[in-house]
Amino acid sequence: PYARLFRISRFGLDPIDFQDTDHFRMMRDFCSDPAAFLAEALYEDEP
């Protein structure tokens, strides 16, 4: 509780909210629709 999170960027350390982290968004997307998440993650553009 009350932890401060930071993201490392090319400009240094930037404060970030938990729900704005890449890890949180990825887990939220997976939990809300696992099939669509996997289809998107495994999709490769064909030439």
PDB file of N, H, CA, C and O in Angstrom:
ATOM      1  N   PRO A   1       0.832  -1.204   0.000  1.00  0.00           N
ATOM      2  CA  PRO A   1       0.000   0.000   0.000  1.00  0.00           C
ATOM      3  C   PRO A   1       0.869   1.258   0.000  1.00  0.00           C
ATOM      4  O   PRO A   1       1.918   1.312   0.642  1.00  0.00           O
ATOM      5  N   TYR A   2       0.419   2.229  -0.711  1.00  0.00           N
ATOM      6  H   TYR A   2      -0.434   2.185  -1.233  1.00  0.00           H
ATOM      7  CA  TYR A   2       1.069   3.545  -0.779  1.00  0.00           C
ATOM      8  C   TYR A   2       2.459   3.497  -1.407  1.00  0.00           C
ATOM      9  O   TYR A   2       3.256   4.416  -1.222  1.00  0.00           O
ATOM     10  N   ALA A   3       2.750   2.437  -2.145  1.00  0.00           N
ATOM     11  H   ALA A   3       2.102   1.690  -2.296  1.00  0.00           H
ATOM     12  CA  ALA A   3       4.041   2.360  -2.832  1.00  0.00           C
ATOM     13  C   ALA A   3       4.024   3.294  -4.036  1.00  0.00           C
ATOM     14  O   ALA A   3       2.983   3.505  -4.658  1.00  0.00           O
ATOM     15  N   ARG A   4       5.168   3.840  -4.350  1.00  0.00           N
ATOM     16  H   ARG A   4       6.014   3.669  -3.845  1.00  0.00           H
ATOM     17  CA  ARG A   4       5.303   4.674  -5.542  1.00  0.00           C
ATOM     18  C   ARG A   4       6.006   3.850  -6.601  1.00  0.00           C
ATOM     19  O   ARG A   4       7.072   3.287  -6.352  1.00  0.00           O
ATOM     20  N   LEU A   5       5.415   3.777  -7.776  1.00  0.00           N
ATOM     21  H   LEU A   5       4.549   4.234  -7.978  1.00  0.00           H
ATOM     22  CA  LEU A   5       5.992   3.016  -8.874  1.00  0.00           C
ATOM     23  C   LEU A   5       6.617   3.970  -9.880  1.00  0.00           C
ATOM     24  O   LEU A   5       6.122   5.073 -10.111  1.00  0.00           O
ATOM     25  N   PHE A   6       7.718   3.518 -10.470  1.00  0.00           N
ATOM     26  H   PHE A   6       8.120   2.622 -10.282  1.00  0.00           H
ATOM     27  CA  PHE A   6       8.408   4.303 -11.477  1.00  0.00           C
ATOM     28  C   PHE A   6       8.675   3.437 -12.696  1.00  0.00           C
ATOM     29  O   PHE A   6       8.897   2.231 -12.585  1.00  0.00           O
ATOM     30  N   ARG A   7       8.650   4.066 -13.845  1.00  0.00           N
ATOM     31  H   ARG A   7       8.470   5.045 -13.935  1.00  0.00           H
ATOM     32  CA  ARG A   7       8.979   3.396 -15.105  1.00  0.00           C
ATOM     33  C   ARG A   7      10.307   3.982 -15.582  1.00  0.00           C
ATOM     34  O   ARG A   7      10.540   5.189 -15.508  1.00  0.00           O
ATOM     35  N   ILE A   8      11.160   3.099 -16.070  1.00  0.00           N
ATOM     36  H   ILE A   8      10.971   2.119 -16.130  1.00  0.00           H
ATOM     37  CA  ILE A   8      12.436   3.546 -16.625  1.00  0.00           C
ATOM     38  C   ILE A   8      12.209   3.904 -18.086  1.00  0.00           C
ATOM     39  O   ILE A   8      11.737   3.084 -18.873  1.00  0.00           O
ATOM     40  N   SER A   9      12.547   5.126 -18.436  1.00  0.00           N
ATOM     41  H   SER A   9      12.930   5.792 -17.797  1.00  0.00           H
ATOM     42  CA  SER A   9      12.404   5.568 -19.822  1.00  0.00           C
ATOM     43  C   SER A   9      13.718   6.202 -20.264  1.00  0.00           C
ATOM     44  O   SER A   9      14.665   6.304 -19.484  1.00  0.00           O
ATOM     45  N   ARG A  10      13.762   6.617 -21.492  1.00  0.00           N
ATOM     46  H   ARG A  10      12.992   6.534 -22.126  1.00  0.00           H
ATOM     47  CA  ARG A  10      14.995   7.253 -21.982  1.00  0.00           C
ATOM     48  C   ARG A  10      15.234   8.607 -21.323  1.00  0.00           C
ATOM     49  O   ARG A  10      16.317   9.180 -21.439  1.00  0.00           O
ATOM     50  N   PHE A  11      14.218   9.113 -20.631  1.00  0.00           N
ATOM     51  H   PHE A  11      13.338   8.647 -20.536  1.00  0.00           H
ATOM     52  CA  PHE A  11      14.347  10.401 -19.945  1.00  0.00           C
ATOM     53  C   PHE A  11      14.650  10.238 -18.462  1.00  0.00           C
ATOM     54  O   PHE A  11      14.784  11.229 -17.744  1.00  0.00           O
ATOM     55  N   GLY A  12      14.758   8.995 -17.997  1.00  0.00           N
ATOM     56  H   GLY A  12      14.648   8.190 -18.580  1.00  0.00           H
ATOM     57  CA  GLY A  12      15.016   8.741 -16.584  1.00  0.00           C
ATOM     58  C   GLY A  12      13.878   7.960 -15.959  1.00  0.00           C
ATOM     59  O   GLY A  12      13.249   7.134 -16.619  1.00  0.00           O
ATOM     60  N   LEU A  13      13.615   8.217 -14.696  1.00  0.00           N
ATOM     61  H   LEU A  13      14.126   8.889 -14.160  1.00  0.00           H
ATOM     62  CA  LEU A  13      12.538   7.545 -13.980  1.00  0.00           C
ATOM     63  C   LEU A  13      11.280   8.402 -14.018  1.00  0.00           C
ATOM     64  O   LEU A  13      11.305   9.583 -13.673  1.00  0.00           O
ATOM     65  N   ASP A  14      10.183   7.789 -14.443  1.00  0.00           N
ATOM     66  H   ASP A  14      10.162   6.829 -14.724  1.00  0.00           H
ATOM     67  CA  ASP A  14       8.905   8.489 -14.503  1.00  0.00           C
ATOM     68  C   ASP A  14       7.920   7.819 -13.560  1.00  0.00           C
ATOM     69  O   ASP A  14       7.786   6.596 -13.595  1.00  0.00           O
ATOM     70  N   PRO A  15       7.222   8.581 -12.713  1.00  0.00           N
ATOM     71  CA  PRO A  15       6.201   7.970 -11.865  1.00  0.00           C
ATOM     72  C   PRO A  15       5.076   7.417 -12.736  1.00  0.00           C
ATOM     73  O   PRO A  15       4.755   7.981 -13.782  1.00  0.00           O
ATOM     74  N   ILE A  16       4.478   6.306 -12.296  1.00  0.00           N
ATOM     75  H   ILE A  16       4.738   5.847 -11.446  1.00  0.00           H
ATOM     76  CA  ILE A  16       3.413   5.671 -13.069  1.00  0.00           C
ATOM     77  C   ILE A  16       2.410   5.037 -12.110  1.00  0.00           C
ATOM     78  O   ILE A  16       2.792   4.523 -11.058  1.00  0.00           O
ATOM     79  N   ASP A  17       1.149   5.074 -12.467  1.00  0.00           N
ATOM     80  H   ASP A  17       0.839   5.492 -13.321  1.00  0.00           H
ATOM     81  CA  ASP A  17       0.114   4.396 -11.695  1.00  0.00           C
ATOM     82  C   ASP A  17       0.157   2.909 -12.005  1.00  0.00           C
ATOM     83  O   ASP A  17       0.512   2.513 -13.115  1.00  0.00           O
ATOM     84  N   PHE A  18      -0.202   2.089 -11.036  1.00  0.00           N
ATOM     85  H   PHE A  18      -0.490   2.411 -10.134  1.00  0.00           H
ATOM     86  CA  PHE A  18      -0.170   0.638 -11.201  1.00  0.00           C
ATOM     87  C   PHE A  18      -0.955   0.189 -12.427  1.00  0.00           C
ATOM     88  O   PHE A  18      -0.490  -0.665 -13.182  1.00  0.00           O
ATOM     89  N   GLN A  19      -2.141   0.758 -12.631  1.00  0.00           N
ATOM     90  H   GLN A  19      -2.518   1.451 -12.018  1.00  0.00           H
ATOM     91  CA  GLN A  19      -2.992   0.334 -13.739  1.00  0.00           C
ATOM     92  C   GLN A  19      -2.484   0.817 -15.094  1.00  0.00           C
ATOM     93  O   GLN A  19      -3.028   0.417 -16.123  1.00  0.00           O
ATOM     94  N   ASP A  20      -1.482   1.644 -15.122  1.00  0.00           N
ATOM     95  H   ASP A  20      -1.040   1.968 -14.285  1.00  0.00           H
ATOM     96  CA  ASP A  20      -0.900   2.114 -16.379  1.00  0.00           C
ATOM     97  C   ASP A  20       0.357   1.339 -16.775  1.00  0.00           C
ATOM     98  O   ASP A  20       0.940   1.602 -17.827  1.00  0.00           O
ATOM     99  N   THR A  21       0.775   0.391 -15.943  1.00  0.00           N
ATOM    100  H   THR A  21       0.302   0.177 -15.088  1.00  0.00           H
ATOM    101  CA  THR A  21       1.969  -0.382 -16.283  1.00  0.00           C
ATOM    102  C   THR A  21       1.656  -1.373 -17.399  1.00  0.00           C
ATOM    103  O   THR A  21       0.524  -1.840 -17.532  1.00  0.00           O
ATOM    104  N   ASP A  22       2.666  -1.685 -18.190  1.00  0.00           N
ATOM    105  H   ASP A  22       3.585  -1.306 -18.082  1.00  0.00           H
ATOM    106  CA  ASP A  22       2.493  -2.655 -19.277  1.00  0.00           C
ATOM    107  C   ASP A  22       2.064  -4.013 -18.738  1.00  0.00           C
ATOM    108  O   ASP A  22       1.223  -4.681 -19.339  1.00  0.00           O
ATOM    109  N   HIS A  23       2.634  -4.424 -17.611  1.00  0.00           N
ATOM    110  H   HIS A  23       3.318  -3.881 -17.123  1.00  0.00           H
ATOM    111  CA  HIS A  23       2.307  -5.728 -17.040  1.00  0.00           C
ATOM    112  C   HIS A  23       0.843  -5.801 -16.617  1.00  0.00           C
ATOM    113  O   HIS A  23       0.177  -6.810 -16.849  1.00  0.00           O
ATOM    114  N   PHE A  24       0.342  -4.735 -15.997  1.00  0.00           N
ATOM    115  H   PHE A  24       0.883  -3.915 -15.808  1.00  0.00           H
ATOM    116  CA  PHE A  24      -1.059  -4.730 -15.577  1.00  0.00           C
ATOM    117  C   PHE A  24      -1.981  -4.782 -16.788  1.00  0.00           C
ATOM    118  O   PHE A  24      -2.949  -5.543 -16.796  1.00  0.00           O
ATOM    119  N   ARG A  25      -1.696  -3.989 -17.801  1.00  0.00           N
ATOM    120  H   ARG A  25      -0.910  -3.370 -17.794  1.00  0.00           H
ATOM    121  CA  ARG A  25      -2.544  -3.964 -19.001  1.00  0.00           C
ATOM    122  C   ARG A  25      -2.555  -5.315 -19.709  1.00  0.00           C
ATOM    123  O   ARG A  25      -3.599  -5.775 -20.172  1.00  0.00           O
ATOM    124  N   MET A  26      -1.386  -5.945 -19.790  1.00  0.00           N
ATOM    125  H   MET A  26      -0.538  -5.571 -19.414  1.00  0.00           H
ATOM    126  CA  MET A  26      -1.315  -7.250 -20.443  1.00  0.00           C
ATOM    127  C   MET A  26      -2.130  -8.282 -19.660  1.00  0.00           C
ATOM    128  O   MET A  26      -2.871  -9.058 -20.264  1.00  0.00           O
ATOM    129  N   MET A  27      -2.010  -8.307 -18.349  1.00  0.00           N
ATOM    130  H   MET A  27      -1.408  -7.676 -17.858  1.00  0.00           H
ATOM    131  CA  MET A  27      -2.761  -9.261 -17.537  1.00  0.00           C
ATOM    132  C   MET A  27      -4.257  -8.974 -17.610  1.00  0.00           C
ATOM    133  O   MET A  27      -5.060  -9.904 -17.674  1.00  0.00           O
ATOM    134  N   ARG A  28      -4.640  -7.700 -17.599  1.00  0.00           N
ATOM    135  H   ARG A  28      -3.988  -6.944 -17.546  1.00  0.00           H
ATOM    136  CA  ARG A  28      -6.056  -7.333 -17.702  1.00  0.00           C
ATOM    137  C   ARG A  28      -6.630  -7.788 -19.038  1.00  0.00           C
ATOM    138  O   ARG A  28      -7.728  -8.344 -19.086  1.00  0.00           O
ATOM    139  N   ASP A  29      -5.900  -7.558 -20.116  1.00  0.00           N
ATOM    140  H   ASP A  29      -5.009  -7.107 -20.077  1.00  0.00           H
ATOM    141  CA  ASP A  29      -6.370  -7.977 -21.439  1.00  0.00           C
ATOM    142  C   ASP A  29      -6.496  -9.489 -21.524  1.00  0.00           C
ATOM    143  O   ASP A  29      -7.464 -10.000 -22.087  1.00  0.00           O
ATOM    144  N   PHE A  30      -5.532 -10.204 -20.975  1.00  0.00           N
ATOM    145  H   PHE A  30      -4.746  -9.789 -20.518  1.00  0.00           H
ATOM    146  CA  PHE A  30      -5.581 -11.663 -21.000  1.00  0.00           C
ATOM    147  C   PHE A  30      -6.764 -12.185 -20.188  1.00  0.00           C
ATOM    148  O   PHE A  30      -7.489 -13.069 -20.645  1.00  0.00           O
ATOM    149  N   CYS A  31      -6.961 -11.644 -18.995  1.00  0.00           N
ATOM    150  H   CYS A  31      -6.373 -10.926 -18.624  1.00  0.00           H
ATOM    151  CA  CYS A  31      -8.049 -12.123 -18.131  1.00  0.00           C
ATOM    152  C   CYS A  31      -9.422 -11.786 -18.692  1.00  0.00           C
ATOM    153  O   CYS A  31     -10.372 -12.539 -18.477  1.00  0.00           O
ATOM    154  N   SER A  32      -9.546 -10.689 -19.395  1.00  0.00           N
ATOM    155  H   SER A  32      -8.774 -10.078 -19.570  1.00  0.00           H
ATOM    156  CA  SER A  32     -10.855 -10.307 -19.927  1.00  0.00           C
ATOM    157  C   SER A  32     -11.245 -11.135 -21.143  1.00  0.00           C
ATOM    158  O   SER A  32     -12.433 -11.358 -21.372  1.00  0.00           O
ATOM    159  N   ASP A  33     -10.263 -11.602 -21.940  1.00  0.00           N
ATOM    160  H   ASP A  33      -9.298 -11.420 -21.754  1.00  0.00           H
ATOM    161  CA  ASP A  33     -10.572 -12.420 -23.123  1.00  0.00           C
ATOM    162  C   ASP A  33      -9.326 -13.209 -23.529  1.00  0.00           C
ATOM    163  O   ASP A  33      -8.591 -12.789 -24.424  1.00  0.00           O
ATOM    164  N   PRO A  34      -9.085 -14.354 -22.873  1.00  0.00           N
ATOM    165  CA  PRO A  34      -7.867 -15.122 -23.146  1.00  0.00           C
ATOM    166  C   PRO A  34      -7.718 -15.546 -24.604  1.00  0.00           C
ATOM    167  O   PRO A  34      -6.617 -15.487 -25.151  1.00  0.00           O
ATOM    168  N   ALA A  35      -8.801 -15.970 -25.238  1.00  0.00           N
ATOM    169  H   ALA A  35      -9.696 -16.018 -24.794  1.00  0.00           H
ATOM    170  CA  ALA A  35      -8.718 -16.437 -26.626  1.00  0.00           C
ATOM    171  C   ALA A  35      -8.293 -15.305 -27.562  1.00  0.00           C
ATOM    172  O   ALA A  35      -7.418 -15.494 -28.407  1.00  0.00           O
ATOM    173  N   ALA A  36      -8.899 -14.149 -27.417  1.00  0.00           N
ATOM    174  H   ALA A  36      -9.609 -13.995 -26.730  1.00  0.00           H
ATOM    175  CA  ALA A  36      -8.547 -13.008 -28.265  1.00  0.00           C
ATOM    176  C   ALA A  36      -7.116 -12.538 -27.982  1.00  0.00           C
ATOM    177  O   ALA A  36      -6.386 -12.167 -28.901  1.00  0.00           O
ATOM    178  N   PHE A  37      -6.727 -12.557 -26.718  1.00  0.00           N
ATOM    179  H   PHE A  37      -7.320 -12.859 -25.971  1.00  0.00           H
ATOM    180  CA  PHE A  37      -5.368 -12.154 -26.363  1.00  0.00           C
ATOM    181  C   PHE A  37      -4.345 -13.064 -27.034  1.00  0.00           C
ATOM    182  O   PHE A  37      -3.379 -12.587 -27.629  1.00  0.00           O
ATOM    183  N   LEU A  38      -4.562 -14.381 -26.938  1.00  0.00           N
ATOM    184  H   LEU A  38      -5.347 -14.769 -26.455  1.00  0.00           H
ATOM    185  CA  LEU A  38      -3.624 -15.324 -27.541  1.00  0.00           C
ATOM    186  C   LEU A  38      -3.636 -15.233 -29.058  1.00  0.00           C
ATOM    187  O   LEU A  38      -2.587 -15.333 -29.693  1.00  0.00           O
ATOM    188  N   ALA A  39      -4.810 -15.045 -29.645  1.00  0.00           N
ATOM    189  H   ALA A  39      -5.663 -14.964 -29.129  1.00  0.00           H
ATOM    190  CA  ALA A  39      -4.885 -14.905 -31.102  1.00  0.00           C
ATOM    191  C   ALA A  39      -4.074 -13.696 -31.557  1.00  0.00           C
ATOM    192  O   ALA A  39      -3.360 -13.764 -32.558  1.00  0.00           O
ATOM    193  N   GLU A  40      -4.182 -12.608 -30.836  1.00  0.00           N
ATOM    194  H   GLU A  40      -4.761 -12.552 -30.024  1.00  0.00           H
ATOM    195  CA  GLU A  40      -3.430 -11.392 -31.175  1.00  0.00           C
ATOM    196  C   GLU A  40      -1.930 -11.587 -30.930  1.00  0.00           C
ATOM    197  O   GLU A  40      -1.104 -11.165 -31.739  1.00  0.00           O
ATOM    198  N   ALA A  41      -1.587 -12.223 -29.816  1.00  0.00           N
ATOM    199  H   ALA A  41      -2.258 -12.566 -29.158  1.00  0.00           H
ATOM    200  CA  ALA A  41      -0.181 -12.414 -29.465  1.00  0.00           C
ATOM    201  C   ALA A  41       0.522 -13.375 -30.417  1.00  0.00           C
ATOM    202  O   ALA A  41       1.711 -13.215 -30.694  1.00  0.00           O
ATOM    203  N   LEU A  42      -0.200 -14.364 -30.915  1.00  0.00           N
ATOM    204  H   LEU A  42      -1.165 -14.494 -30.689  1.00  0.00           H
ATOM    205  CA  LEU A  42       0.416 -15.378 -31.769  1.00  0.00           C
ATOM    206  C   LEU A  42       0.269 -15.081 -33.252  1.00  0.00           C
ATOM    207  O   LEU A  42       0.828 -15.792 -34.087  1.00  0.00           O
ATOM    208  N   TYR A  43      -0.478 -14.035 -33.585  1.00  0.00           N
ATOM    209  H   TYR A  43      -0.932 -13.457 -32.907  1.00  0.00           H
ATOM    210  CA  TYR A  43      -0.707 -13.677 -34.980  1.00  0.00           C
ATOM    211  C   TYR A  43       0.577 -13.142 -35.598  1.00  0.00           C
ATOM    212  O   TYR A  43       1.248 -12.291 -35.014  1.00  0.00           O
ATOM    213  N   GLU A  44       0.909 -13.636 -36.758  1.00  0.00           N
ATOM    214  H   GLU A  44       0.363 -14.327 -37.232  1.00  0.00           H
ATOM    215  CA  GLU A  44       2.066 -13.131 -37.494  1.00  0.00           C
ATOM    216  C   GLU A  44       1.602 -12.688 -38.869  1.00  0.00           C
ATOM    217  O   GLU A  44       0.836 -13.391 -39.529  1.00  0.00           O
ATOM    218  N   ASP A  45       2.062 -11.532 -39.299  1.00  0.00           N
ATOM    219  H   ASP A  45       2.685 -10.961 -38.763  1.00  0.00           H
ATOM    220  CA  ASP A  45       1.733 -11.055 -40.647  1.00  0.00           C
ATOM    221  C   ASP A  45       2.371 -11.977 -41.675  1.00  0.00           C
ATOM    222  O   ASP A  45       3.550 -12.320 -41.581  1.00  0.00           O
ATOM    223  N   GLU A  46       1.581 -12.364 -42.642  1.00  0.00           N
ATOM    224  H   GLU A  46       0.623 -12.085 -42.719  1.00  0.00           H
ATOM    225  CA  GLU A  46       2.121 -13.200 -43.713  1.00  0.00           C
ATOM    226  C   GLU A  46       2.501 -12.310 -44.886  1.00  0.00           C
ATOM    227  O   GLU A  46       1.794 -11.352 -45.198  1.00  0.00           O
ATOM    228  N   PRO A  47       3.629 -12.627 -45.543  1.00  0.00           N
ATOM    229  CA  PRO A  47       4.083 -11.778 -46.661  1.00  0.00           C
ATOM    230  C   PRO A  47       3.146 -11.800 -47.841  1.00  0.00           C
ATOM    231  O   PRO A  47       3.402 -11.136 -48.845  1.00  0.00           O
TER     232      PRO A  47
END
